[in-house]
């Protein structure tokens, strides 16, 4: 299992509420259709004023190749372009992880 974790900061002109609503209503359904995606979660800080980011997205794929192909696809390009409309992608932190479940 390969996991891509991305922290997102809202765009300059977006309120916390607008960012979260757009993410939930527009971006998440678009990203949920990435080919090969097996699991997708998003977490929002409970205290947004003291947090260092506005959202943490975690996207799970069976392997690195499937993840790369997903973002190289037409849907992947749409997801990336959409993220640039509401998030500061220059500030986004990305990390690819091999997840190990300790407690399930």
Secondary structure, DSSP 8 states (H G I E B T S, - for coil): -EEEEEEE-B-TT--HHHHHHHIIIIIHHHHTT-TTEEEEEEE--SSTTT-S-SEEEEEEESSHHHHHHHHHSHHHHHHHHHHHHHB-TTT-EEEEEE---S--
